């Protein structure tokens, strides 16, 4: 509870503002609630005794007063008076009625309408201060005032004590400040990048996430753990947490929370434009607003593409989920050429399925000469192991639904033996019946994954690499009928595969699917939308070239755009992107995106190209230390090479920093294609010996 002021502190500032009570105090600074004796209105007074505070705090108080004097905005508390002498320094500001957003969030999460209203108010304040060259550097819920009761419709940003501008004394201008839970990686000093406007926008992303989810994206046991999460862990999408938000809003928040500030929004104005579009669409009854995220941004670098189009395919998948929820097991076969967007579509559908209460399990095909039986199901096994540990009631329900088949499942997939408390020793009858027994048992496992209250969605990617037994299993599961067959099985399986790698006589072509979906290449309009989600507004000639060279392939479209920037054909300027005619003419002469992708690789340093070539031999994912040793690079050279490739979006590195993954198989295929066969053979041999 607020303390009453002592009598001797019941004083008047500037012959006008009377202190009433203490709101908070710390580091020698008191924040007081006061009264304007002339107008009878409440005010806030921030004061300190000059001789009792360090020089740095005095400088910050003077700086805060300068900011509030220069900037007037309805989303920022107005400065009414400032004074200092050898005894005391004080600021008087308008009192903003309400409570802090921190206090409001203790009641629970906000609605989309309230969260976006808070976000737009906050962004309006940041847009104004950024225009004056000021960074707030301490954007957090306790520094935001909102309405105490009713629907939240506005917010006011307060406390500029940690703000930075050219007005702040150089001696303290770049000292680290901020609150760990809401601080950007660069402001925390975790990455060597200049702190600028995207740092404040990162904090806005944390706040929007917390407003909608009821909790911030990162929770650590201490400051060190929180900083590690800020640096290396990508926040879970809100929809994967089961929070019902539109895809576009989720994408806006994810873009705000990118680790590299160059990948985030570059201006508060651009975020406001996207949030306003989303709100307007929702008001018109559109549940999934179709906007190009970041279209109003003025970017100097490219960021990751947004999810574009595929509305018909998503609608079909959601219809199949509805059928599964009603008790019909469904099998969808999804095909398309490499790079057309199958994996991205599955990811989007995964988030929608989670929102609708489904249990999502995933499997990934692996391009290996010698495959284990049922290798495509490894991800499902890992998900069941996790369920046994963290959600034991789910594992128990599946075990009960399996009944007598639990032992046979444990023989086919030995890692599940403890999950189903099986005592089977790996032999359940004549060996010649083993395959039939395994297929029957694993079909029962697929059936048992779903229930009426929580249907299961099994997403299997890169099915062109599935082993023959897995394909037989899916065929058997879909075909079998009777009491254990079609009715009452709340399961949807979606298997994706590359069209060009599955010939007409392949078993996938004969499989009894509920629905077959084929992803066609994007039309030029969707290619342009994808490109502008990465770059902001682009010249028409640039999007035409991207569409022409990529032929509608979404991965190649992103690669071509990246190549245009790297090759100097597309140049960022303050007014937007500019085409360099000679370089663009050279690009158009390429005619094929594959050649363009090869040229992107040729721009890498020799060390990076060597390391990536070795990585391509090892697989789609590879261990950095092993690949670096095989390439003959020192740890420092390998680390530098990986950072170069990561920056160029050729691969990504896991949170531990030890395992690398190619951004797409087309990159790996291009690397393999440019290596002489003898060199590939030698590297295979070296890898096998180590």
Secondary structure, DSSP 8 states (H G I E B T S, - for coil): ---B--GGG--EETTTEEEEEEEEEETTEEEEEEEETTT--EEEEEEEEGGGS-HHHHHHHHHHHHHHHH---TTB--EEEEEE-SSEEEEEEE---SEEHHHHHTT----HHHHHHHHHHHHHHHHHHHHTT-B-----GGGEEE-SSSS---EEE---TT-B-TTS-TTTTTS--S-GGG--TTTTTSS-----HHHHHHHHHHHHHHHHHSS-S---SSHHHHHHHHHH-----GGGGT----HHHHHHHHHHT-SSGGGS-S-HHHHHHHHHHHHHHHHTT-SS----TTTT---SS---------HHHHHHHHHHHHHHHTTB-EEEEEEE-TTSSHHHHHHHHHHHHHHTT-EEEEEE----SS--TTGGGHHHHHHHHHHHHH-HHHHHHHHHHHGGGHHHHHHHSGGGTTTTT----S--S-GGGHHHHHHHHHHHHHHHH--SSS-EEEEEE-GGG--HHHHHHHHHHHH--STTSSBT--EEEEEEEEGGGS-TTSHHHHS--SEEEE-----HHHHHHHHHHHHSS--HHHHHHHHHHHTT-HHHHHHHHHHHHHTTSEEEETTEEEE-HHHHHHHHHH--HHHHHHHHHHTS-HHHHHHHHHHHHH-SEEEHHHHHHHTT--HHHHHHHHHHHHHTTSEEE-TTSSEEEES-HHHHHHHHHTS-HHHHHHHHHHHHH-
